[in-house]
């Protein structure tokens, strides 16, 4: 069974640009969450989607947005990129939203802002 | 909000036992997860605790005390490949909708030496 797939793996952008990252969850998983990981802050929750609806949102500015499609695939978008947005962006999927569902992570997209 | 504390770094000898502690403060506890993350790779699920007590899974065990806001991950018969970052994540009830969001600690970097 294929794991969580994130594309692209690496991305270089400049300040002010916008970027779209993609995540394909494990087949059958309907919940997708996005995280930002930096050396200084660790893993920080961005948002969670289930059945095409955003269920939760972390403490990030409105420049960060996402969506989920009917096949559970998800995208996140960051507009007006800033230097501080340089990070590893991780997507995680789980079967559902019940508390005991472990999350399975993709390898991430490493975004560098110049 | 919540606060999750775990040591930044630990070192241990191959074949030994190591205990990684995690303390947390939360308003609507709904489970605690441990993940392992090797450098440059995605986090992988290790264990889940929602009730007090010890959960054993091979060389790894995880303990939870909800009244003390405390968990530990115990690694036995350490191997060099266990050198990694170990992330403690608490699932907490958020928002008016009552859904759950995992919040991650900054991770404990474990170095296993011969």
Contacts between the chains, C-beta under 8 A, distances in Angstrom:
chain1	res1	chain2	res2	distance
A	4	B	42	7.8
A	33	B	102	7.9
A	35	B	104	7.7
A	41	B	106	7.7
A	42	B	87	7.8
A	42	B	104	5.8
A	42	B	105	6.9
A	42	B	106	3.9
A	42	B	107	6.1
A	43	B	43	7.5
A	43	B	87	6.7
A	43	B	89	7.8
A	43	B	104	3.9
A	43	B	107	7.9
A	44	B	104	7.7
A	45	B	101	5.6
A	45	B	102	7.0
A	45	B	103	6.7
A	45	B	104	7.9
A	48	B	99	7.6
A	48	B	101	6.9
A	55	B	97	7.1
A	55	B	99	5.0
A	56	B	94	6.1
A	56	B	95	6.5
A	56	B	97	7.9
A	56	B	99	5.5
A	56	B	101	5.0
A	58	B	101	7.4
A	90	B	42	6.5
A	90	B	43	7.5
A	97	B	99	6.4
A	97	B	100	7.0
A	99	B	30	4.0
A	99	B	31	4.7
A	99	B	50	6.7
A	99	B	91	5.5
A	99	B	100	5.4
A	100	B	31	6.0
A	100	B	48	5.9
A	100	B	50	6.3
A	102	B	33	6.4
A	102	B	45	4.1
A	102	B	48	6.0
A	103	B	33	7.8
A	103	B	45	7.0
A	103	B	102	7.0
A	104	B	45	6.8
A	105	B	35	7.9
A	105	B	42	3.9
A	105	B	43	4.9
A	105	B	44	7.2
A	106	B	42	6.0
A	107	B	41	6.8
A	107	B	42	5.0
A	108	B	42	6.1
